[in-house]
Amino acid sequence: RMVQSANRAIRSYFIETLGIADGSTGGIYCVHSHGNWFNHHPHVHALVPAGIMKDGVFHELRGVSSPVIAGLFRARLLKVLLDEGVIRQQIVDLLLTWNHHSGVNVHARGRINGADRKAIENVARYMSRAAISVERVRYNRTEDIVTVYKKRFGSSPEGSRNYPVGEFMALLASHIPAPYESLTYYYGVCSSSYRGKQRREKREEQE
């Protein structure tokens, strides 16, 4: 639901801002359940074309507004959760009184040059990274504790947390996806169905 709400919010934003209702948007979305300390922190990383594709022409939108997208995403997600009975109206009303994003935040990292393959690879690695990195974890055999650092090769006590081994394993296990659960989603122009449709239309034009 979170990924679908994010995609529909971004699609609605581009359609309304560019005024193109019959074009195609898209994106690649990766679901993450963990925060820096392996706490439960569900969020989505997305790689999205900044515009709409229509009739073979890409209509780019500059100056994308993260706060506006955040508002659309929050409204969509809360409606879905409310309709499915996951939350109650009282919770929705409470969230909307919060001063800090009402529980929802959208951060736009910036644009990527399509010719910069290294930048694309770095973003893809960041989006699809695993919950745990061996470069951020140290095991103290004497005290039987696991130290998790906020950054790789960290050494600052302020940037680390200690967990008993049992607690650490329980936190880590909570982020293991269910069998056959997908964590990466492709929408619109980034989907295989869209590419297949483009190939079929091209073949029909050549016949």
Summary of the structure (lengths in Angstrom):
residues: 207
radius of gyration: 20.6
end to end distance: 41.2
largest distance: 73.2
contacts: 487
relative contact order: 0.16
helix: 42%
strand: 22%
